[in-house]
Amino acid sequence: MPVTGNWFSLQLPVNFNHKWQWYNDAGYRTIEYSFSAYKFFYRSGARYYFTKSWSTAAGYAFFFTRNSYQKSDHEFGKEFRLWQELNAQHPFLKSFSIQNRFRTEQRWFDSVTSKDAFFGLRWRHRAAITKEIAEKWSLQLADEYMQQLAEGVFSFNQNRLQLLAIVKMNHSGQVQAGYMWLKRPQQSQHIVTVSFQKTFFLNATRADK
């Protein structure tokens, strides 16, 4: 496994009102600091807001992952995923907020040359603290821990430690960029992450915006 990589993502949520959202997320991950693809994915689902601080969501996803980290390997394996999550985000003091996200995933992997098909059940918990630096600038420190049950073994899957800069472009768009230390059971990686988010409002009132 290479020690570096780039992760790019595009998030395009659609808000129908202040309670319901259609979530869309697509991504592209590379081998080392290059443009050679290691993984493509698309994730979609529905989100419901109980309050401004609490929400739940569920949906599906498709992942296409290269069979190995060798750029000469042109075989991509398919993964279908169902996911469910619970989110809580609370402000404190004047410029901080804390987020907790608990997500479960049911993962179906198709067979590839080096592996048979298998099923995995993964649990993820992400905790983050965000500090507003200026009107449009924030910093976020986050950690996400994952455990997976696969082939009868429940074990550590990975841990993601991130430091992100968040720039709000306007009321509906923002860019996140930063560094992630990704720890897997056998090795770790240093990842550069860049994410763009644009929210669309349908039948929105000023309160929704």
N, C-alpha and C positions, 0 to 999 in steps of 0.2 A: 504494500500500500504506500503511495507517495505521501510525503510529509506536508505537502501544500495543496491548495485547491482554491477555486473561486466558486461562490454560490450566488446566482442571480435569480431574483424572483419578481413577479408582477402580480399585485393583488388588486382585484376589481370588484369590490363588494357593491351590491345594489340594495339600497334601503327603500322598502316599499312604504314604510311609515316608521314611527318611533319604536315599534315592537318587533317588526319582522325584517329580516335581511337575507338576501341571496348571496352566499359567500363564494368567491372565485379566487383561486390562487394557482399560478403556474410557475414552474421553475426550471432552471438549467444549471447543472453543476459540472465542473470541469476536472480533468486530470492535471494536477499541478497548476502553476500559474500560466495556463495556456487556454486555447479555445477548443481543445479536444474534449468532446462531451463524455462524461461518465454517467450522467443520469438526466432524464427529462421527467417531468411530472405535471399532472393537472389534478387539482383538488377542488371539490365543489360541495355545497351543502346549504342547509337552512339554519339561520340563527334566530333565536327568540330572546328578547330582553325582558326579564322580569322587572328590573329597575335600571337606572343608569349605571349601577355598579355590578349587577349580576346578570349573566346571560348563559344560555346553553345552546349547543349546536350539534348537528349530526349530518353526515353525508358520506360521500364515496370519493375514491381517488384512483388514478392510474399512474403507475410508475414504470419507466423503461430504463433498465440499468445495464451497463456494459458488463459482459461476462467476466472481465478482469480489468485491471488497471493498465493493461498494455494497449497502447494506441493502435497497434496492428490488429487487435482483436475486434472484429466488427459485429460480433454477436451480442444482441441485447436481450435480456430476460424481462418478462412481463410480470408485473405484480398488480393485483386488484386489491383494494383496501376499503373497508368500511371504518368509519371513525365517529366517536362521540366525545363531547367535551363539556366541561363546566368552567366558567370564567368568573372571577371576582376582581374588581379593580376599585381601590379606595384611595382618595386623596388624603394627605395628612400634612401638617404644618401649612406653609403657604405655597410651596413650590415642588412638593414631592408627591408621588403616587406609588402605590404598591399593587402589583398584579400577581394573582395565582391562577394557574390554568392546569386542570387535571384532564387528561385525554386518554381514552382507550382506543385501540386499533385492532381490527381483525384483518390479517394479512395473508393473502393467497398468492404463492409464488409458483409460476409455471416452471417446468423443467428446462434446463439448459444443458450444454455439453458437459459441464463439470458438476452439475447438481441435479438431483431428482426434485420433482415438485414437492412442496411442503407448505404447512400452515403455521402461522405464528400469531400469538396473542400478546400484544405489547401494552404496557402501562407507562404513561409519561406524566411527569409533574414539572411545570415551569414556574419559577418564582422570579420576579423582576422588580427593580426599583428604578423609577424615572425621576430625574431632577430637571426642572425647567431652568435653563440658563438665561434665556431672553425670550421675547415674545414669540419668536419662531424657531428657537433652538432648544433642544433638550439632549441630555445624556441618559443612557439606560445601561444598567448592569443587570444581567440575567443569567440564570443557571437552570438547565433542564436535565433531569435525570430520567433514564429509561431502563425498565426491566422487561424481559420477554420470556414467554413460555412457548417453547418449540420442541417438538419431538420428545415430549415428556420431561424436558429440562427447563427449570425456571432460573434464569441467570441474568447478570448484568449485561445490558445491550450497548449503551453508550451514555456519555455525559457531554453536554454542550455548555461551555462558559463563554458568554458574549459581552463585549463592550461596544455599544452602538451610539452613533450621533444621529439625531433625528431632526430633520429640517422640514417645517411646515411651509408648503408653497402657497396655500390658500386654505379655505375652510374645508375643502374636499380632497386635497392632495398632499402627500408628503413623501420624502425620501429618507431611507434608513441606510446607513453604511457603517461598517466597522470590522472588528476582528473577532474570530471565534476560535477557541481552543477546543477541539473535538477529541475526546478520549474514548477509544474502543478497547475491548478486552486485551488485544495484543499490541496495539500501537496507538499513537496520537497523531493528529493533523493540525496544521495552522491554516485557517480558512479566512479569506477576505469575502465579506458578504455585502451585497448591494441589493436593496429592495425598493421598488416604487409602488405606492398605493394611491389609487384614485377611486373615490367613493361617488356613486351615482345616486341621485335622489329622485324617486318617482312619487308623485302626489305628495310632495313634501311641503310641510308648513315651515314657517320661520323657526318654530320651536324644534322641529326635526333637524334643522341645519345648525 
